[in-house]
Amino acid sequence: MAGCRGSLCCCCRWCCCCGERETRTPEELTILGETQEEEDEILPRKDYESLDYDRCINDPYLEVLETMDNKKGRRYEAVKWMVVFAIGVCTGLVGLFVDFFVRLFTQLKFGVVQTSVEECSRKGCLALSLLELLGFNLTFVFLASLLVLIEPVAAGSGIPEIKCYLNGVKVPGIVRLRTLLCKVFGVLFGVAGGLFVGKEGPMIHSGAVVGAGLPQFQSISLRKIQFNFPYFRSDRDKRDFVSAGAAAGVAAAFGAPIGGTLFSLEEGSSFWNQGLTWKVLFCSMSATFTLNFFRSGIQFGSWGSFQLPGLLNFGEFKCSDSDKKCHLWTAMDLGFFVMMGVIGGLLGATFNCLNKRLAKYRMRNVHPKPKLVRVLESLLVSLVTTVVVFVASMVLGECRQMSSSSQISNGSFQLQVTSEDVNSSIKTFFCPNDTYNDMATLFFNSQESAILQLFHQDGTFSPITLALFFILYFLLACWTYGVSVPSGLFVPSLLCGAAFGRLVANVLKSYIGLGHIYSGTFALIGAAAFLGGVVRMTISLTIILIESTNEITYGLPIMVTLMVAKWTGDFFNKGIYDIHVGLRGVPLLEWETEVEMDKLRASDIMEPNLTYVYPHTRIQSLVSILRTTVHHAFPVVTENRGNEKEFMKGNQLISNNIKFKKSSILTRAGEQRKRSQSMKSYPSSELRNMCDEHAAPEEPAEKEDLLQQMLERRYTPYPNLYPDQSPSEDWTMEERFRPLTFHGLVLRSQLVTLLVRGVCYSESQSSASQPRLSYAEMAEDYPRYPDIHDLDLTLLNPRMIVDVTPYMNPSPFTVSPNTHVSQVFNLFRTMGLRHLPVVNAVGEIVGIITRHSLTHEFLQGRLRQHYQTL
């Protein structure tokens, strides 16, 4: 890429055929993966790879198929079910570990600080209590930041990265064991450190890492531990297990196995089948009940009772028996819920806008600096958060009358909130008997306890307190999401939205006189509205909230609220996860293309500048190709110039008894010549060659058929091509774009493996003497294949020849140059492809389509170019 960029700039400086950086087209900026200055948008980068979900049906794979029978197939399926069960159990145990130590550290911190506050309120030494709280929080946050320095990809919730992985993008380091360890311990310290972050989002990432690593039975972090486990050595299997692990993470976090399954389907997985659905649901169930079994036993001593299904439990919503007029919700309330959805969408859009600006500021001013600056930023956020929480609890709270059902216990009050005896602490700082400090009750508890207070507290919260709490929490949560600590966004959004909903309920009750409404319902709808406005999830989030409340009657209001919140927020910007995906420049593919994109064809978006290999190629040629390019697949081709005369008869081209008019055949030379005339080709050597000839007077467009021109030159021999010669940068346009018959695709990893294992034959031998590798040998180094630059060239004889035909994929998916973009997009996304060759009617490869060719930004650039040529 650097070479291309350099040649482009050099070319533009000398002959002025292209503009400077300020005048580059959006298409060229997309290709370079740079920032568009006018809109300050980060365009997709070219250095992200795609996963190989499509099967490579080569000879080693066919040999495996020949040995397969129904018995082995059932055994393979049984092993897959056992691995899925193990993923669910391990994900549940990870959630149990995080929950146990978060509770332990939080109780220790609040116990010490609360005792100090009670003593210092009489002695006048509250500054000492603040220092104690700062000591706890800064220590925990410092440890969390150090863990992110060890593995930077562990920062944040991990949901954007997992969404990219399920979409088919290989994000470096996202599913490594070291990432899991840093994530688990980092979120543990981050939540215990009082930051406005949640542990539920990182649970999804943790489950995905477990799903990716457990079936491999090996890790790069533990190189000495190796098991001879021959199964699941492909991106296809790994991606299915990551889907199951991510769903298990959702199920463990919220006790919502169905919601977890739908999350995996809605938020990323490009392709789905019934078998995978069953496995993902089974994995989610395993995670939920594993966590439920151990949490119920540890907290209540009743092993096997299954009383706590997830890390976050909303409790049971029910009206007081003494209030006969109370209903959970009525048809009249739906109007209020719709309005709350609109407001939630606006608040979510505001949150996302502010957080996006903060993220861009960090990318420009924090990330380029030494890593210690990131730690200092995290400590600054922790310092401000701690001071705000302490001062607001001590100064801004109001003393509110307690309900009669509250009971006193050791300076705090235990409130029965559900029939399952889920208690939340009420703080009485600076308040007389039978009253409590409403602001301290929200701030001086864990976030889960504060949510339960807003959902089920029979007492009242002051509207002023709720408004101040919402504003402070909104701003601090927005600032916190994106700092260098593992941080989830679900719980902060739920808590912020619950305060908004409870505020609406208080206004309706106190100022409008609607006495029938149930405050807990409005708090739940407010939480759903704000969370939906931030993350823009619909199906899965609806089911997650219904499963968390264990109340099916909330299905309609939750669904309506989430839909309205999403539609309102989408009018202004994208969801928070999509925003952070875009900031990373990841080429994410949406569910479908826009309608106007069908004006484009495959020939408009393909890359005609191909680097290819021959079926029998010398080692020195392969090494040259691999070391001078970054492509991950190469077409295997042969030249068809010997057959040109036989194909041509009169005014028609005949191939396989099918007649084609010459004018309908698209060739690589014709396509490249058309693009060079508009100066919109890629920044590569072809553009440089075009620029070098720019000084010559421009010839008028030739109306004669381009295929006819090439065929008329069939007696002019091409440069001598032997297996030891590879496509050269010095070739002319005609040499580079000679007709090539397409035979298959071979991956970079396969070529490097063949070179490392010495698969070749000498010129005096036949290709049958070449050693053969089995499927297990080809996949042995998965997922980190050797790099060509690490290859010891002294061990290779450059004159030896490699026969790549047994290892290439002879039947990949292909499209015609005239295929509409929507068809290309659907094929590419639903089948999980990495490369899509474009082959014309006579079997000649004319270009190749990759993920970057189908990104929204690239298609927009091509569409603008299409309009300019009309």
PyMOL commands that set and color helices and strands:
alter all, ss='L'
color gray80, all
select helices_A, chain A and resi 2-15+21-23+26-32+59-67+70-123+126-150+152-154+159-167+177-192+200-216+235-254+257-267+274-300+333-365+371-396+438-443+447-456+463-480+490-512+519-535+539-549+552-570+576-583+595-599+602-605+619-628+641-647+662-664+668-678+685-692+706-712+733-736+748-756+767-769+775-778+788-790+793-795+821-830+851-854+856-869
alter helices_A, ss='H'
color red, helices_A
select strands_A, chain A and resi 35-36+41-42+49-50+169-170+399-401+407-409+412-416+423-427+435-437+616-618+633-639+648-649+652-655+658-661+740-747+801-803+835-839+845-850
alter strands_A, ss='S'
color yellow, strands_A
deselect
rebuild
show_as cartoon
